[in-house]
Amino acid sequence: MWVESRIRRWLTGSGADPSVRVRFWTDVDGRSSEDPRVRRTASQIGRTGWAATLLENQLSEGQWAAPGTSDVQLLRPRFASTHWITMVLSDLGMTRSDARIRRSAELLLAWRRRVLRAQDGELCFAGNATRTLIRFGYLEHPVVQRSIRWIVAAQKADGGWTCFRGSRSGSLDGWEGLAALAEIPESDRDPATRRSVERGAEFYLSRELRKAAGPRYAPWYRIRYPTHYYYDLLVGLRVLTRLGYGADPRLRPAVRWLRSKRRADGSWALDGVHPVTDLEEGPFVFRRPVYPLALEPPDRPSRWATVEALSVLRRVPGA
């Protein structure tokens, strides 16, 4: 994929986080993960940059924020505790090869084991934790395999998922189920998982990633990171194009939106930091304190948003 030389230097030079450099070389340039330059740079993730900064605050047992390891303490305070931080570390490319990640992964596995044993759970947490653990390298772990089966079973009749109890239909906001299944290599998906992926993809494609009952939902048209469990069109594009649907014409409206977000200098910017603060009602208005996590400031050229956008466009023929 052709990228302006200035943007290429900005994303791969010494000033860029190693996670961004690896993402550019593998997802935009199409280099192998075994490429010597890619391997050298990947080895720096967690030793310098964003991931290293996050890991500086890790506590001795592998958790963040709260000293205990109960389910509540792994989830709260929101966006500053273990569940949320590990999601970001998996996005940045960290794996179980690092002992610090192994400690945190054991906490997540124990939590998921307790939830599955109680035959309880919520799709948003299950999907995010499963996606994180697969990226860390735990696909074959029995708890992860059970979580995958749980996600498949939780799929609604219309092919979607929902994070909210009691709903019989899916919601575009319930993207975590499909995102978790998308992390499973195609060769490792059993027939039930393949069918679930196909149905989930059709749920999003039939709605062009953006059509839902009610008025247009403004937060879906804003680029933010970390995503945590918030949906936006870039989230949808990332999942669907990684699943191989980049050529589907129903993605075109979302692709046009993504291209329209590009700045004159060739970059993309973050529109804000989660959580959304201009909503007065709805499921994502929080009544308790939250602690936003930001890797980059909003409204300025963002290396992460730019490499994400370029990765999507590379998977869309003719984009």
Sine and cosine of phi, psi and omega as CSV:
sin_phi,cos_phi,sin_psi,cos_psi,sin_omega,cos_omega
0.00,0.00,0.76,-0.65,0.00,-1.00
-0.97,0.24,0.77,-0.64,0.04,-1.00
-0.73,-0.69,0.69,-0.73,0.00,-1.00
-0.80,0.61,0.62,-0.78,-0.08,-1.00
-0.87,0.49,-0.57,0.82,-0.01,-1.00
-0.92,0.40,-0.68,0.73,0.03,-1.00
-0.92,0.39,-0.63,0.78,0.03,-1.00
-0.87,0.50,-0.72,0.70,0.01,-1.00
-0.90,0.43,-0.62,0.79,-0.02,-1.00
-0.90,0.44,-0.58,0.81,-0.06,-1.00
-1.00,0.03,-0.30,0.95,-0.08,-1.00
-0.85,-0.53,-0.04,1.00,-0.01,-1.00
-0.98,0.22,0.02,-1.00,-0.07,-1.00
-0.90,0.44,-0.36,0.93,0.01,-1.00
-0.99,0.17,-0.18,0.98,-0.02,-1.00
-1.00,0.04,0.57,-0.82,0.08,-1.00
-0.87,0.49,0.60,-0.80,-0.01,-1.00
-0.85,0.53,-0.51,0.86,0.03,-1.00
-0.91,0.42,-0.60,0.80,0.03,-1.00
-0.93,0.36,-0.67,0.74,0.00,-1.00
-0.88,0.47,-0.70,0.71,0.03,-1.00
-0.90,0.44,-0.71,0.71,0.02,-1.00
-0.86,0.52,-0.67,0.74,-0.01,-1.00
-0.90,0.43,-0.75,0.66,-0.07,-1.00
-0.91,0.43,-0.61,0.79,-0.05,-1.00
-1.00,0.06,-0.70,0.72,-0.13,-0.99
-1.00,-0.01,-0.39,0.92,0.00,-1.00
-0.96,-0.28,-0.77,0.64,0.03,-1.00
-0.97,0.23,-0.38,0.92,0.01,-1.00
0.98,0.17,0.38,0.92,0.03,-1.00
-0.97,0.26,0.42,-0.91,0.07,-1.00
-0.95,0.32,0.50,-0.87,0.09,-1.00
-0.92,0.40,-0.26,0.97,0.03,-1.00
-1.00,0.00,-0.06,1.00,0.07,-1.00
-0.83,0.56,0.74,-0.68,-0.06,-1.00
-0.82,0.58,-0.65,0.76,0.00,-1.00
-0.92,0.39,-0.65,0.76,0.02,-1.00
-0.89,0.45,-0.71,0.70,-0.02,-1.00
-0.90,0.44,-0.66,0.75,0.00,-1.00
-0.89,0.45,-0.68,0.73,-0.04,-1.00
-0.95,0.32,-0.63,0.77,0.03,-1.00
-0.87,0.50,-0.54,0.84,0.00,-1.00
-0.93,0.37,-0.27,0.96,0.02,-1.00
-1.00,0.10,-0.32,0.95,-0.01,-1.00
-0.91,0.42,0.82,-0.58,-0.07,-1.00
0.99,-0.11,-0.28,0.96,0.05,-1.00
-0.98,-0.21,-0.40,0.92,0.03,-1.00
-0.49,-0.87,0.36,-0.93,0.07,-1.00
1.00,0.08,-0.37,-0.93,-0.12,-0.99
-0.85,0.52,-0.77,0.64,-0.05,-1.00
-0.88,0.47,-0.65,0.76,0.01,-1.00
-0.89,0.46,-0.64,0.77,0.01,-1.00
-0.90,0.44,-0.68,0.73,0.03,-1.00
-0.90,0.44,-0.65,0.76,-0.04,-1.00
-0.95,0.33,-0.34,0.94,0.06,-1.00
-0.87,0.49,-0.44,0.90,-0.04,-1.00
-0.99,-0.15,0.13,0.99,0.04,-1.00
-0.94,0.34,0.69,-0.72,0.03,-1.00
-1.00,0.07,0.12,-0.99,-0.22,-0.98
-0.88,0.48,-0.56,0.83,-0.03,-1.00
-1.00,0.05,0.00,1.00,0.03,-1.00
0.97,-0.25,0.15,0.99,-0.05,-1.00
-0.95,-0.30,0.12,-0.99,0.05,-1.00
-0.82,-0.57,0.43,-0.90,0.20,-0.98
0.95,0.30,-0.90,0.44,-0.06,-1.00
-0.98,-0.22,0.65,-0.76,-0.05,-1.00
-0.94,0.34,-0.42,0.91,-0.02,-1.00
-1.00,0.08,0.06,-1.00,-0.03,-1.00
-0.80,-0.60,0.43,0.90,0.08,-1.00
-0.94,0.34,0.23,-0.97,0.00,-1.00
-0.84,0.55,-0.71,0.71,-0.01,-1.00
-0.89,0.45,-0.65,0.76,-0.04,-1.00
-0.94,0.33,-0.41,0.91,0.07,-1.00
-0.97,0.25,-0.36,0.93,-0.07,-1.00
-0.97,-0.25,-0.37,0.93,-0.08,-1.00
-0.77,-0.64,0.52,-0.85,0.07,1.00
-0.94,0.34,0.55,-0.84,-0.09,-1.00
-0.87,0.49,0.77,-0.63,0.04,-1.00
0.98,0.19,-0.11,0.99,0.02,-1.00
-0.89,-0.46,-0.01,1.00,-0.07,-1.00
-0.96,-0.27,-0.07,-1.00,-0.25,-0.97
-0.86,0.51,-0.74,0.67,-0.03,-1.00
-0.80,0.60,-0.71,0.70,-0.10,-0.99
-0.97,0.25,-0.66,0.75,-0.03,-1.00
-0.92,0.39,-0.65,0.76,-0.01,-1.00
-0.91,0.41,-0.54,0.84,0.08,-1.00
-0.85,0.52,-0.70,0.71,-0.01,-1.00
-0.92,0.40,-0.68,0.73,0.01,-1.00
-0.88,0.48,-0.59,0.81,0.05,-1.00
-0.94,0.35,-0.59,0.80,0.09,-1.00
-0.87,0.49,-0.62,0.79,-0.07,-1.00
-0.97,0.23,-0.16,0.99,0.11,-0.99
0.97,-0.25,0.23,0.97,0.02,-1.00
-0.98,0.19,0.48,-0.88,-0.04,-1.00
-0.67,-0.74,0.04,-1.00,-0.02,-1.00
-0.92,0.40,-0.11,0.99,0.07,-1.00
-0.90,0.43,-0.31,0.95,0.03,-1.00
-0.99,-0.14,0.78,-0.62,-0.05,-1.00
-0.87,0.50,-0.53,0.85,0.01,-1.00
-0.91,0.41,-0.61,0.79,0.06,-1.00
-0.94,0.35,-0.62,0.78,0.01,-1.00
-0.87,0.49,-0.64,0.77,0.02,-1.00
-0.89,0.46,-0.71,0.70,0.00,-1.00
-0.92,0.39,-0.64,0.77,-0.01,-1.00
-0.88,0.47,-0.60,0.80,0.03,-1.00
-0.89,0.46,-0.59,0.81,0.06,-1.00
-0.92,0.40,-0.68,0.73,0.02,-1.00
-0.90,0.43,-0.66,0.75,0.01,-1.00
-0.90,0.44,-0.67,0.74,0.03,-1.00
-0.90,0.44,-0.64,0.77,0.03,-1.00
-0.89,0.45,-0.75,0.67,-0.01,-1.00
-0.90,0.44,-0.58,0.82,0.02,-1.00
-0.89,0.46,-0.68,0.73,0.01,-1.00
-0.90,0.44,-0.68,0.73,-0.02,-1.00
-0.91,0.42,-0.71,0.71,0.00,-1.00
-0.91,0.41,-0.62,0.79,0.02,-1.00
-0.90,0.44,-0.58,0.82,0.01,-1.00
-0.99,0.16,-0.02,1.00,-0.04,-1.00
0.79,0.61,0.72,0.70,-0.04,-1.00
-0.77,-0.64,0.02,-1.00,0.10,-0.99
0.65,-0.76,0.30,-0.96,0.06,-1.00
-0.82,-0.58,0.63,-0.78,-0.11,-0.99
-0.85,0.52,-0.66,0.75,-0.07,-1.00
-0.88,0.48,-0.71,0.70,0.02,-1.00
-0.94,0.34,-0.68,0.73,-0.02,-1.00
-0.88,0.47,-0.71,0.71,-0.02,-1.00
-0.91,0.42,-0.71,0.71,-0.02,-1.00
-0.91,0.42,-0.70,0.71,-0.01,-1.00
-0.91,0.41,-0.64,0.77,0.01,-1.00
-0.91,0.41,-0.70,0.72,0.05,-1.00
-0.86,0.51,-0.70,0.71,0.00,-1.00
-0.88,0.48,-0.73,0.68,-0.05,-1.00
-0.92,0.39,-0.60,0.80,0.07,-1.00
-0.89,0.45,-0.70,0.71,0.02,-1.00
-0.90,0.45,-0.57,0.82,0.04,-1.00
-0.94,0.35,-0.30,0.95,0.03,-1.00
0.94,-0.35,0.38,0.93,-0.08,-1.00
-0.94,-0.34,0.46,0.89,-0.04,-1.00
-0.82,0.57,-0.65,0.76,-0.10,-0.99
-0.99,0.11,-0.07,1.00,-0.01,-1.00
-0.90,0.43,0.68,-0.73,-0.03,-1.00
-0.82,0.58,-0.61,0.79,0.01,-1.00
-0.91,0.41,-0.65,0.76,0.02,-1.00
-0.92,0.39,-0.66,0.75,0.04,-1.00
-0.89,0.46,-0.64,0.77,0.05,-1.00
-0.92,0.40,-0.61,0.79,0.02,-1.00
-0.91,0.42,-0.62,0.78,0.05,-1.00
-0.88,0.48,-0.71,0.71,0.02,-1.00
-0.89,0.45,-0.61,0.80,0.02,-1.00
-0.89,0.45,-0.68,0.73,0.01,-1.00
-0.89,0.45,-0.70,0.72,0.03,-1.00
-0.87,0.49,-0.69,0.72,-0.01,-1.00
-0.93,0.37,-0.46,0.89,-0.04,-1.00
-0.99,0.16,-0.10,0.99,-0.01,-1.00
-0.90,0.43,0.66,-0.75,-0.04,-1.00
-0.99,0.14,0.21,-0.98,-0.05,-1.00
-0.88,0.47,-0.46,0.89,-0.01,-1.00
-1.00,0.08,0.02,1.00,0.05,-1.00
0.99,-0.12,-0.16,0.99,0.00,-1.00
-0.99,-0.14,-0.06,-1.00,0.09,-1.00
-0.76,-0.65,0.25,-0.97,0.09,-1.00
-0.63,-0.77,0.54,-0.84,0.04,-1.00
-1.00,0.05,-0.10,1.00,-0.14,-0.99
-0.91,-0.40,0.73,-0.68,-0.06,-1.00
-0.91,0.42,0.52,-0.86,0.12,-0.99
1.00,-0.05,-0.25,0.97,-0.03,-1.00
-0.99,0.14,0.68,-0.73,0.04,-1.00
-1.00,-0.07,-0.10,1.00,-0.02,-1.00
-0.83,-0.56,0.34,-0.94,0.00,-1.00
-0.98,0.17,0.23,-0.97,0.04,-1.00
-0.69,-0.72,0.58,-0.82,0.07,-1.00
-0.85,0.52,-0.48,0.88,0.06,-1.00
-0.91,0.42,-0.36,0.93,-0.03,-1.00
-1.00,0.03,0.79,0.62,-0.08,-1.00
-0.98,0.22,-0.26,0.97,-0.15,-0.99
-0.90,0.44,-0.53,0.85,0.01,-1.00
-0.90,0.44,-0.78,0.63,-0.01,-1.00
-0.91,0.41,-0.61,0.79,0.01,-1.00
-0.89,0.45,-0.61,0.79,0.04,-1.00
-0.91,0.41,-0.72,0.70,-0.02,-1.00
-0.91,0.41,-0.48,0.87,0.01,-1.00
-0.92,0.39,-0.36,0.93,0.01,-1.00
-0.98,0.20,-0.22,0.98,0.00,-1.00
-0.99,0.14,0.84,-0.54,0.06,-1.00
-0.80,0.60,0.62,-0.78,-0.08,-1.00
-0.81,0.58,-0.61,0.79,-0.03,-1.00
-0.92,0.38,-0.30,0.95,-0.02,-1.00
-0.98,-0.18,0.05,1.00,0.01,-1.00
-1.00,0.05,0.80,-0.60,0.08,-1.00
-0.98,0.21,0.14,-0.99,-0.06,-1.00
-0.83,0.56,-0.63,0.77,-0.01,-1.00
-0.91,0.41,-0.63,0.77,0.01,-1.00
-0.94,0.35,-0.66,0.75,0.04,-1.00
-0.86,0.51,-0.71,0.71,0.00,-1.00
-0.90,0.44,-0.64,0.77,0.02,-1.00
-0.89,0.45,-0.67,0.74,0.04,-1.00
-0.88,0.47,-0.70,0.71,-0.01,-1.00
-0.88,0.48,-0.71,0.70,0.00,-1.00
-0.92,0.40,-0.65,0.76,0.02,-1.00
-0.90,0.43,-0.68,0.73,0.03,-1.00
-0.88,0.47,-0.67,0.75,0.00,-1.00
-0.91,0.42,-0.57,0.82,0.05,-1.00
-0.84,0.54,-0.71,0.70,-0.01,-1.00
-0.97,0.25,-0.67,0.74,-0.04,-1.00
-0.90,0.43,-0.64,0.77,-0.01,-1.00
-0.91,0.42,-0.31,0.95,0.03,-1.00
-0.95,-0.30,0.15,0.99,0.00,-1.00
0.81,0.59,0.48,0.88,0.01,-1.00
0.92,0.38,0.04,1.00,-0.18,-0.98
-0.60,-0.80,-0.19,0.98,-0.10,-1.00
-1.00,-0.02,0.82,-0.57,0.02,-1.00
-0.53,-0.85,0.26,-0.97,0.04,-1.00
-0.90,0.44,0.57,-0.83,0.05,-1.00
1.00,-0.05,-0.04,-1.00,-0.03,-1.00
-0.94,0.35,0.28,-0.96,0.05,-1.00
-0.83,0.56,0.74,-0.68,-0.05,-1.00
-0.99,-0.12,0.96,-0.27,-0.16,-0.99
-0.82,0.57,-0.66,0.75,-0.04,-1.00
-0.86,0.51,-0.39,0.92,0.02,-1.00
-0.92,0.39,-0.30,0.95,-0.07,-1.00
-0.97,-0.26,0.42,0.91,0.03,-1.00
-0.83,-0.56,0.68,-0.73,0.05,-1.00
-1.00,-0.01,0.82,-0.57,0.01,-1.00
-0.65,-0.76,0.45,-0.89,0.12,-0.99
-0.44,-0.90,0.63,-0.77,-0.03,1.00
-0.90,0.43,0.49,-0.87,-0.02,-1.00
-0.98,0.19,-0.58,0.81,-0.08,-1.00
0.83,0.56,-0.94,-0.34,0.08,-1.00
-0.86,-0.52,0.38,0.93,0.06,-1.00
-1.00,0.07,0.63,-0.78,0.03,-1.00
-0.99,-0.15,0.58,-0.82,0.23,-0.97
-0.47,-0.88,0.10,-1.00,-0.09,-1.00
-0.91,0.42,-0.53,0.85,0.04,-1.00
-0.92,0.39,-0.60,0.80,0.09,-1.00
-0.86,0.51,-0.76,0.65,0.00,-1.00
-0.88,0.48,-0.69,0.72,0.01,-1.00
-0.90,0.45,-0.65,0.76,0.00,-1.00
-0.87,0.49,-0.74,0.67,-0.05,-1.00
-0.92,0.39,-0.74,0.67,-0.09,-1.00
-0.93,0.37,-0.63,0.78,0.01,-1.00
-0.95,0.32,-0.56,0.83,0.06,-1.00
-0.91,0.41,-0.46,0.89,0.04,-1.00
-0.99,0.15,-0.07,1.00,0.07,-1.00
0.99,-0.13,0.26,0.96,-0.04,-1.00
-0.98,-0.18,0.36,0.93,-0.06,-1.00
-0.87,0.49,-0.45,0.89,-0.03,-1.00
-1.00,0.03,-0.09,1.00,-0.04,-1.00
-0.93,0.38,0.82,-0.58,-0.06,-1.00
-0.88,0.47,-0.32,0.95,0.00,-1.00
-0.95,0.30,-0.18,0.98,0.09,-1.00
-0.99,0.12,-0.19,0.98,-0.15,-0.99
-0.85,0.52,-0.68,0.74,0.03,-1.00
-0.86,0.51,-0.66,0.75,0.00,-1.00
-0.93,0.36,-0.60,0.80,0.04,-1.00
-0.91,0.41,-0.66,0.76,0.05,-1.00
-0.87,0.49,-0.66,0.75,0.05,-1.00
-0.86,0.50,-0.71,0.70,-0.03,-1.00
-0.89,0.46,-0.69,0.72,0.01,-1.00
-0.91,0.42,-0.55,0.83,0.00,-1.00
-0.93,0.37,-0.34,0.94,-0.01,-1.00
-0.99,0.14,-0.14,0.99,-0.03,-1.00
-0.95,0.33,0.71,-0.71,-0.02,-1.00
-0.99,0.14,0.25,-0.97,-0.03,-1.00
-0.86,0.51,-0.47,0.88,-0.02,-1.00
-1.00,0.09,0.06,1.00,0.04,-1.00
1.00,-0.04,0.00,1.00,-0.02,-1.00
-0.98,-0.20,0.13,-0.99,0.19,-0.98
-0.89,-0.45,0.45,-0.89,0.02,-1.00
-0.88,-0.48,0.38,-0.93,0.18,-0.98
-0.99,0.16,0.67,-0.74,0.00,-1.00
-1.00,0.07,-0.15,0.99,-0.01,-1.00
0.22,-0.97,-0.07,-1.00,0.01,-1.00
-0.87,-0.49,0.67,-0.74,0.06,-1.00
-0.95,0.30,0.50,-0.87,0.09,1.00
-0.99,0.11,0.30,-0.95,0.07,-1.00
-0.91,0.41,0.76,-0.65,-0.10,-1.00
-0.95,-0.33,-0.06,1.00,-0.05,-1.00
-0.98,-0.20,0.28,0.96,0.04,-1.00
-0.98,-0.19,0.72,-0.69,0.00,-1.00
-0.99,-0.17,-0.28,0.96,0.02,-1.00
-0.46,-0.89,0.26,-0.97,-0.01,-1.00
0.88,-0.48,0.08,-1.00,-0.12,-0.99
-0.95,0.32,-0.28,0.96,-0.07,-1.00
-0.95,-0.32,0.39,0.92,0.14,-0.99
-0.99,-0.10,0.88,-0.47,-0.10,-1.00
-0.99,-0.10,0.67,-0.74,-0.01,-1.00
-0.99,-0.13,-0.18,0.98,0.03,-1.00
-0.92,-0.40,0.28,-0.96,-0.06,-1.00
-0.88,0.47,0.60,-0.80,0.12,-0.99
-0.81,-0.58,0.38,-0.93,-0.06,-1.00
-0.80,-0.60,1.00,-0.03,-0.08,-1.00
-0.86,0.50,0.57,-0.82,0.07,-1.00
-0.91,-0.41,0.79,-0.62,0.00,-1.00
-0.74,-0.68,0.76,-0.66,0.10,-1.00
-1.00,0.00,-0.47,0.88,-0.03,-1.00
-0.65,-0.76,0.45,-0.89,0.02,-1.00
-0.97,0.25,0.52,-0.85,0.05,-1.00
-0.96,0.27,0.26,-0.96,0.10,-0.99
0.90,0.44,0.37,0.93,0.10,-1.00
-0.69,-0.72,0.37,-0.93,0.02,-1.00
-0.78,0.63,0.80,-0.61,-0.06,-1.00
-0.91,-0.41,0.85,-0.53,0.06,-1.00
-0.90,0.43,-0.64,0.77,-0.03,-1.00
-0.92,0.40,-0.74,0.68,0.02,-1.00
-0.88,0.47,-0.60,0.80,-0.04,-1.00
-0.93,0.35,-0.70,0.71,0.00,-1.00
-0.93,0.36,-0.53,0.85,0.09,-1.00
-0.90,0.44,-0.74,0.67,-0.03,-1.00
-0.90,0.44,-0.71,0.71,0.01,-1.00
-0.90,0.43,-0.57,0.82,0.03,-1.00
-0.89,0.45,-0.68,0.73,0.04,-1.00
-0.89,0.46,-0.76,0.66,-0.08,-1.00
-0.90,0.44,-0.51,0.86,0.06,-1.00
-0.89,0.45,-0.48,0.87,-0.04,-1.00
-1.00,-0.02,0.07,1.00,0.04,-1.00
-0.93,-0.37,0.94,-0.34,-0.03,-1.00
-0.83,0.55,0.75,-0.66,0.04,-1.00
0.98,0.19,0.00,1.00,-0.02,-1.00
-0.98,0.20,0.00,0.00,0.00,0.00
